[in-house]
Amino acid sequence: MIRAILLLLFALTTRLLRAEPLYPLLSPGAADSLRQQLWHTPPDTPRVDVLLRLCEDLVARYWGLGTPLDSAAAFGQQAAQLSQRLGYLRGKIKSQYALGNLALSLNQVAEGTRLLVQGLARSRQARDRRLEADGWYYRGLAYNFSAADIPRGIACLRRARALYHALGDEERATYTLKTIADQHATQGHLGLAQQELLQVLARYRALGQRRLHYTYDLLNVVNDKSGNFKEALRYAMAAVESAKATGDTTFLNLFYGRVGNIYSTLNQLDDAAAYYQLALHRAERTKQKNLADILGLTGLVAEVLIKQKQPQQALALALQKTKAYPVGGDVQIASWNMLTACYLANGQYAVAERCAQQIVRQLEGRSDLGGNVSMLRRAYTSLAQANLLTRRYEAAGRYLGKAGALPVKSSVISQATTEQLWFKVDSAQGHYRTAIGHQQRYLVLHDSVFNERKSKQIASLQIQYDTRKKAQDLALLTKQNMVQRANIRQREIQRNSLLAGVLMLALVLGLGYNRYRLKQRNTRLLEAKQEEISSQNTFLEEVLTEKNGLLEEKEWMLKEIHHRVKNNLQIIGSLLRSQAVYVQDGAARAAVRESRNRVHSMALIHQQLYQSNRLTGVPMDAYIQEIVAHLLASFDCQEAVRVALTVAAVELDVAQAVPVGLILNEAITNALKYAFPDGRSGTLTIAFEMLPANRCRLTVGDDGVGYAPDFEPAHSHTLGLSLIQGLSKQIDGFLQVEGGPGVHISLEFNHLALQPHH
């Protein structure tokens, strides 16, 4: 009834070309790692490779899982531009492949084909057979599934397979043979497709490949289309088991749905519902939900419920899921078709008619219906059914005429249903001659359907018989095994009873004597151990007392050292202050003041260390506030310059705190000297924060006059900027100096773990 539409929606058709990409999908952790790597990779060939891998993975996920393309276009274009700038030929070719596949995924067939052809031509000119093989593979998939284009695609795939084989890459060659078999199945050459897939299975096993579920799935599809339902079910089950065993459960929903389809075809509705429900629950638990999968599986469960004479439960389920997962576009049209079928099954003809009219309004005006032709035909047929059941025979005939005029090949069951509807409409209107013709055609089609159903019933009975026979054989073997085990156990009991009687007496006699000897020996050992433990405890207490004394002495000495270093640095600062009194030159006096400020910034670190409980970590919030206060007082600009501080409570190791403090001193000094000339007021913004990945960022900015137009920070040789650049390199930091308005200095560096204090 609604199966054709729901299978289109859920993608339970014959093709799995995009389910298993040529190169495996990245795990979420690997994808995140590559994105992080982009932050640190310089603009060279490794960066091109990272960009291309991310682009290829996003496109493959879009084809296989329907996830968003996200930044695929940006990654691909950046890779192409960087490859062009570097003259990286492999990067250029792979960029064209990636962008070509991206264009195909966006239905830009002409552009995608052009890029793939250009990349393939370049790979042949470069004599790079690996890239040429990939190019022929992608080119083969770029053709559509028309009768004329499928042979061209197969020819490209054969060239790719030959190149992989020549390169010794048997796994890729086998994978390409599987893709060729898929194409042959699409052509309807099912025998050839099955023969090729069995070759693929044998070669994969010889290569030690464990991910066989995609091959099992294609064998399931081929056998299902051939009417060999027993083998189809066997391969469908094998696909599920292989996916679970290898942990590659990305397409487990699809494999569950395949099993459900076979059971539904064989009219084993309870089993079909169980597998559809498994797939539905798993689809709803997925982090990135595919709404087309969820609603498609909902429709399949609803169809089974209708077949089981439970239309109310089917409608309740359909309404619940469509409300929980609102969709648009073609998925919404398919969900309307599902609701239409449920309303018709419940006798709610007016509501069913409104749902079908929604579909007609969406599709009737389109110039290119594509795969939606079957949906529009189903909507017309549903409208005809609703009008027939409400005795509006003329409208029913009009909709049947519209359904028959659509260019779509329908199944035998659908044709039989249409002929039966025409018979009822014409009979009700008194057109008995045409009604008889429709009835005759219906009977012919019905006989064909009956034979097909009979074959399926025979296959179903055979499967049930085989299953029951295996269960009976297993039960018989289990029973025989239990009898044998019981006999063996009885003989063992008799033998063991005799041995036990003989040994028991000897054991009782020996045990009494042995217990006496053991008790004496254990008493002596316990006394010796107790004495040893007491002496060790005394020794450990003495060592611990001595260690605590040494630690306290060491801590006192470290604090005293930091105190004396701070005092010495303050003496140096005082000497510089005294020297500045006698310096007449303004530039020299400014240089002395800046040197004094640098000494003061280092003295503050030692002050923070001896005042805190931790002797290896400098609390940056208190330290930065003291530096800022000192520099504002030094330049006498507390009134004119407002300071905006945003400092996180972070502790830095001394090895990082000293260069960071000097960088901060130079940045603030630069701002106070040049940003606010002639007593101009302004704001100085200072921030210190923790970033993800254990990184720190120091930011110093002002809203002052900024740089002169001809000033280039990267080429400046002033002492302040030179110190900042040198100290940034010392801590492996990433420094950025930007102008206008004002000047903004940003430094990012890794936060070193504080060394433990012993």
N, C-alpha and C positions, 0 to 999 in steps of 0.2 A: 504494500500500500504506500508507505512513505519511505521505503527502504532506499530507493535510488537517490533521493534527495539527501537523506541522512548520511548515506555512504559518501556522497560527494562532500558533504559538510565535514565529516570526520576523517576524510582521506583514506577510507578503507577500500581503496580501489587497487588496481594491479601494480601501481608503480611505487618503487621504493628507491629510485635513483638518488634522490636528495636526502634520504634518511641516513645513509652512511657516506660521509664525504670522502673525497680522494685522500685527504690527510686528516687524521683524527681531530675531533673537537678538543679545544682546550678545557681543562677543568676550571671551575670558578677561581680557585686559588692561583692557578698558573696565569689566567687572564689578568687578575689583579696585580700579580707580580710584574707582568710585562708593562702594564700601565704605569706602575711605580718606576719601572726601569727607564721609561721615557723621560722622567724628570732629570735623570743623571747621565743619559747617553748623549755624547756630543754629536753634532750634525755630521756623521760619517756613515759608512756602509752598514755597521751594526744597527744604527738607528733606522735605516731603511728596512732592514730585515724585521725588526720589531714592529714597525708600522704595518708592514705587509701581513705579518702573521695575525695581528689584531683585526685587520680588515677582512682577511680570508675567513677568520673564525666567525665574525659577525654575519657575513653573507651566508656561510654554511648553516649557522643557527637559524637564520631567517628562512632558508629553504626547508630545513628539516623540522624545526620546532615552531616556526611562525613568530619568533621573538622579534622585537624592533631592530631595525638596522643601526639605530643609534649613531655612532660617529664613524661608521664604515666609510662614507664618502670622504670625510675629512682625513682619515688615516691614509686612504688610497691616494688622494690628491697630494698630500704632503710627501708621501713616498715617491710619487712620480716626479714632483718638483725637485726634491733633494737628489734623486738619482740623476736627473738631467744636469743639475749643477755640479755633481761630483763626477759625471761621466761614467757612472756605474751601470754597465750594460745589462747585467742580470737583473738589477733593480728596475731598469726601464721595462724589460720584458715582463717581469712578474707584476709590475704595477699595471701594465696594460691588461694582463689576464685578470687581475683583481677588479679593476674598474670595469672591464667587459662583463664579468659575472655579476657585478653590482648593477650595471645597466640592464642586464637581462632580468634580474630579480625585480626591477622597477618597470618591467614590460617595455623597455626601450630596446626593442629587438635589433633595429638597424644599427644603433650606436654600439650596442654590446657586441654584435657580430663584427663590426668594423675594428674595434679595439682588439678582439681576439685574433682576427686575421693579421693585423699589423704585428702583434706580439709573436705570432707563429712565424711570420716572415723573418722577423729579426732573429729569432732563435735559430732558424735554418741558416741565415747568413753567418751567425756566430759559431755554427757547428756545435751548438750545445744540445746534445741529444736528449738529455734529461728534460730540459725546458721545452724542447720540441715535442717530446712525448706528452707532457702535460698540456701543451697547446692543442695537439690533435684530440686529446680527451675532452677538453673544454669545448672545442669546436664541435665535436660530435654531439654534445648535450645542448648546443645552441639551436639545433634544428627543432622544428615543431613535430608533432606526432601525426602529421598527415601521411597518406599512403606514398606520396612522392618524396617526402623529406626523410622518412625513417631510414630507407636504404642509404641515403647520403650520410646520415649520422652514423650508421653502422660501419660504413667505409672508413670514416675518420677514426672511429674507435679501434678498428682493426689495425690501422697504421700506428696508433698509440700503443697497442698491445705488442706489436712487433718490435717497437723501439724499447719498451720496457724489458722484453725478453732478451734483446741484444745487449742491454745494459746489465743483465743478470739479476734484475729486480723481479723475481718470480711472484712476489706477493702483489705488486702493482699489476703485473701481467694477468694474474688470476682475477684480481678485482675488476679489471677491464673486461675480461671474459664474462664475468657476472653481469656487468652492465649491458654487454651485447645480448646476453640471454634475456635480460629484461626487455630490451627492444624487440627481440623476436616474439616474446610473449605478447607485447602490445600489437604486433602485426597479426597475431593469431596463429603463429607457427608454434603451437604448444609442445609438440613432440620434440622439435629441435631445441626449444628453450629448456625442456626438462633434461635432455641429454647433456647440454652445456652446463647446466647447474649441477648435475651429478659430477661432472668433471671438476668443477670449481670446488665442490665439497671434498673430493678426494685429494686435490692439490693443497687445499688449505690444511687438511689433516696432516699431510706429509710435511708441510712447512711448520707444523706446530701451532698454527693459528687457532686460538680458542674462541674468538668472537664469530661463531658460525651462525648466529641467530638471524642475521640479515639474509643469508643464503637459504636457511630453513624457511624463512618467511616467503621468499620468492617461489620456492618449491611448493609451499602451501597454496599460493595463489594459482600457480600453473595447474596443479592437480584439482583445485576447486573449479577452475574454468573448464577442465576436461571432464568433470563429473565424477572423478575418482575421490569421493569424499573420505573414504577410509584413510588413504594416504595423506590427503589434505589435512585431516585432523591430526595425524601422527606428526607431520612437519610443523603444524601450528603449535602443538604441545612442546615439541623440541625447541622451537624458537623461544618460548616462554622460559623453559628450563635453562637454556644456554645464556639468555640475558641475565637471569638471576645468578647463575654460577659464576659468570665473569664480572658481575657488578656493573655491567653496562646497561642500566635500566632506563636510559633516556627515552626509548620507544616502547617501553613495556605496555603502556596503554594501548598502543596499536596492536601489539601481539595478543593481548587479552581480547581486544575487539575482534581479531581474526578468528579466534577460537569460538567466541560467541556467535559469529556469523555462520560458521559451519553447523553448530548445534541448531541455530535458528532455521537454516536451510533444511536440516533433517527433522525439523519440527520437534526437537527435544528442547522445549521451551524453558523448563526449569534450569537446565544447564546453561542455555543461552543467557537467561536473565542473570545467573550467578556471575558469569564472566563479564557481561556488560556492566554490572554493578561494581565489580572489582576495578575495571578500567575507569568508571565514573568517579569512584571514591578517590582513586589515585590522582586523577586529573584535577580534582578539587583541592587536593592537599599540596599540589605543586606550587612552589614559590612564585614562578612566573606563569600564571594561569593562561592557557590557550582556550578562549571562550568558544571558539568554533568546535574544539574537541569536546568540551563539557556539554554544549547544547546538542551536538551530534549524538553523543552517547546517551543523553537524556531521551532523545527521540527514539533511539534503538530500544531502550528499556520500555518506553511508552508503547512502542509497537508490539513488544512481547506481551505486555499487560493487556492490550486490546485483543490479541490472539487468545489470551487466557480468559477472555470474557470479564475483564476487570477494567472497563473503560473509565470509570470514575477515578480510580487510582491513577490511571495514565494521565488524565486531564489534570489532576491535582499536582502530580509530579512536574508536568510540563509548565504549568502556571508558576509553581514555586521556583523552578530554575530560571525561567525567562525573567521573572521579577528580580531574582538575586543577581543575575548576570545580564544587565542591559547591553545590547549590541546595536550596531548599525550596519548599513551596506548589505552585501549579499548574505552575510550570516543572519541578519535580521529577517531577510526574505525567507530563508530556509526555516527559521524558527516559526514564522507565520504559517508556513506549509505544515509544520508539525502540529501547531495549535489547530489548524483547520481540520486535520485528520482526527484529532482528539475530540473536537466539538461535534463532528459528524458522527463519530462512534457513540457519543452520548445523546444524540438526538437533538442537540442545540443548533438547529439549522441556521437560524438568523445570525448567531454569533459566528458560526463557521463561514457564512457568506460574507460577513464583514471582513474577516481575516483574509479570505481569498481575494476580495476586492482590493485590499491593501497591496497585495502582490501585483495584481493587474495594473494598478495605478503606477507602481514603481517601474514595471518592466515594459508595459505596452508601447511606450513612446521611444524606447531605445532603438537606435539604428543597428547596433551590433549586440545581440544578446549573448553570444558566446555560450558558456556553459549554463546560462540561466534559461535556455530554451525549455529544458525539461521541467524547471520550476514553474514557468508560465503555463506549460501544458497541464501540469498537475493542478494549478489554480483553476484553469478553465474547466477541467474535469470535475473538480470539487464543486464549482459553481453549478455545473450541470446536475450533479447529484442532489445538491441542496434544492434547486428549483424543481427537479423531478419529484423529490419526496414531499415538496409543498404544493404539488400539482400546478406548477407554472411551466407547462410543457413547451410552449413556444420559446421562452427564455432558455430552457434547458437545451433545446435543439440548437439555438444560436451559439451557446457556449461550446457545445460539442463540435459544431462546425469550425469555430475558431481554433479549438484544440487540434482538429485534424489538419488544419491548414499550416500548422507550424512545421518547419523543416527539421524534424527530430526523429531518429529511429527509436521506436518504442519496443518494449519486450512483448513476448507472446501473451503474457498475462495481462499487460496493459491493453493490448489490442482486443483481447477477448472481453475485458471490462467495458471498453468503449463500444464494441458491437452490441453488448447486452443493454447498455444504456440507450443506444439508438433504437433498439427493438422496443424498449419500454416507452420511449418518447413517441415513436411513430404509431405504436399500438394505441396509446392513449389519445392520439389525435385522429385516429381512423385511417392512417396511411398503411393499410394492411399489406400491400404488395411489397413496399420497401421494408416494412417491418419483418416480413418473412425472409427477405434477402439478408437482413442483418442477423436474424436468428440462425440462418443456415451457416453464415460465416462464423458466428459465435460457437456453434456446435463443433465446427472443424477445429477452431482454435482451442476449444475446451478439451477436445480429445487429445490434442497435442500437449496441453498443460497436464491433463490427467496422466498421460504416459510419462511425462517428465516427473510428475509428483510420485508416480508409482516407482520409478527408478530410484528416486530419493528415499522413498519409504523402504525399498529393498536394501539400499545402502545403509539406512539407519538401523534396520533390523539386523543386518550383518554385523554392524559395529556393536550393537547391543549384545548380540549372541557371542561375539568374540570376547567382549568385556566380561560377560557372565561366565563364559567357559574358563577364561583366565582366573576369575575369582574362585570358581569351583576347584580348578586344578591347584591353585594356591592353598585353598582350605584343606584339600586332601593331603597335599604335601606337608602342610603344617600339622595335621592330625597324625600322619605317619611319623613325623619327626618327634612329636610329643610321646608317642607310644615307645619308640626306640629309646628316647631319653629316660622314660620311666623304668624300662627293663634294665638299662645300664645302671641307673641309680640304685635299683633294688639289689643287684649283684654287688655293687660297691658297698652298700650298707652291710650286707652279710659278711663280706670279707673284712671290712673295717671293724665290725663288731668283734670278730675273733681276735684280730690283732690288738684291738683296744683292751680286751680282757687280759691278754698276755702282758701287755706293756703297763697296764694300770698298776699292778702290784709292784713291779720294779720301780715305777715312778714314785709311788707313795713312799716306799722305803728310802729311795735315794733322795727324795725331796726333803724329808725330815732332817737327814744328816746335812744336806747341802744348805738348808736354811740356817742351821746352827752356825756353820762355818762362815756363811755370808754375813750374818749379823755381827760376829766378832770382827771380821775384817772391815766392814762398813763403819763400825764404831771407831776403830783406830784411824781410818781415813778422814772421818768427819772431824776428829780432834785435831789432826794435823792441818787440815784445810782452815779450820777456824783460827788457829794460831797464825797461819800465813796471811789470812785476810786482815786480821787485826794489825799485824805489822805493816802491811801495805797501806791500810787506811791512815795509820799514823804518819807514814812517809808522805802520802798524798796531801794530807792536811798541811804539813810543813812546806811542801812545794807550792801549794796554792796560796798560802800566806805570803811566801816570798815573792810569788808572781804578782799578787795584788799590790805589794809594796813597790815592786819595780814599775808596774803600770802607772801607779799614782805618781811616782817620781818622774817617769817619762812624760806624763801629761803635764806636770808642773813645769818641766824643762821646756817642752814645746811652747806652752803659753808664755813662759819667760822669754824664749827666743823671739816669738812673734811680737811681744811687748817691746823688747829692745830694738828689733828691726824697725818697728813703728816709731819709736823714740828717735832712732838714728835718722830715719827719713824725715821726721819733723824737724830735726836739727838742720838737715840739708835744706829743707824748705825755708827755715828761718834765716839760714845763711844767704840763700838766694834772695829772700825778701830784703835783708840788710844790704846786699850787693846792689839791688835795684835802686836803692836810695841814692847811691853814688853814680849811677849810670845816667848820663845826660841825654844820650841819643834815644829817641822814642822807639825806634824799631828794636834796639837792643833791650830797652826796658820791657817791651812787649814779649820779646823772646825769653827774657828771664822769668817774667810772670807765667808764661806758658810752661816753661820747664818746672817752675814751682808747683803749678797745678798738676802736672804729670806726676811729680814726686808725691803730691798729696793724694792722688788717686790710688797710688800703690800703697801708701801708708794706711789709707782707709781699709784696704783689704786685710792687712795684718791686724788692724784694730778690731775688725769684725771677727777675725779668727780667734784672738785671745779672749774676746768678750763672750763668745758663744761656747756651747758645750761640744760642738763638733769642730775638730781642729783641721779637717780637710775640706770642708764645704763652706762657701761664702754665701750668705743669704742675700740674694740680688735685690730684693725689694728695699731693704734698709740701706744697702750700699749705694744704690742708684739715687735714692733720695738725698743722701749726704753729699754725693758728688754734685748733684744739681744745686743744692743749697750753697755749697762752697763756691761754685763757679759763678752763680748769680751775685754773691757777695763780692767775689774777686773783681767782677766787671762792673759792680755797682749799678745793676740794672733790675733790682727787685721790683721797682715800681713800674718800669716801662714794659717789661717782658712778663707775660703770664705763661705759666708752665702747666701743661696738661699731662699728668702722669698716669700711665696704665701699666702697672708692673705686677706680674704674677709672682707668687711665693715660690721661687725656684732657687735651689742651691747649686752653685757651680764649683767644680774642682778648681783649686788654686791655679793649676796649669792653664785653665781657660779664663778664670776670673781676671787675672792680671791683664792679658791682651784685650779682653772685652772692656775692662775698665778704662784702659788707655784709648781704645777706639771711641768709647763714649765720651771721654774727656776731649778728644780732638774734635769730634762731631759737634759737641755743645759749644766748645770754644770757637769753632768756625762760625756757628750760627750767631753767637753773641757778638763776634767781631764784625761780621759783614752783613748779616741779614737785616739789622735794624740801625742804619746809619742816622747820624744827627739826632739821636734821642728818640727815634721813631718807636712807637709802641707796636707790639705784635704778640703772637702766641708761638710758644715752643712746645711741640708735641713729642713725647718720649713714651715708647711702649716696649715692653719685654714680655714675650709670651712663649708658651710651649705649643709646638705644632705636632701633628701626627707623625708617626715613624720616628719618635724620640728626637725631634729636631727643635731648636730654639730660634727665635727671630727677634732681633733688636732693631727698632725703628726710631730714627731721629728726624724730625721734619719741622719746618718753620714756614710761616706765611710772609716771609720778608721779601726783599727785592730780587732774590734769586741770582743766578749767574749772569755775567755779561754775555751778550749774544755770541761773541767769538770764543767763549771759554769752553774747552773740551775737557771734562774731568778725566777721561781715560788717558789723555796725553799731558796732564798737569804734572809738574815736578816740584810742587810746593811740599814743605816738610810735613804739614798736617796730613794731606792726602796720601803722601808716600808712606807715612806711618800707618794710616788706616789700611792701605792696600797690603803693606807688608805683614801687619798683624793679622789681617783676614786670612792671608795665605798660611800663616803660622798655625792657625786652628782649623785649616781646611774649610774655611767658610766661603759662602757665595755672596759677594758684595754687589750691590746695585746703588748707583748714584744718579738721581733723576732731578731735573729742574722744572721750573715753571708750573704754577706760581710757587715761589719759594724754592727751597732745596730739600730733598727727601733722601735720606741715606738708610738703606735696609741691608741687614746682615743676617744670613741664615747659616747655622752650623749644627753639627751633631752634638747632642748632650752626652758628655762622657759620664759614665757611672762613677759615683764617688768611691774613692778607695776606703776600705774599712779601716777604722782606727784601732790599732792594737796597743 
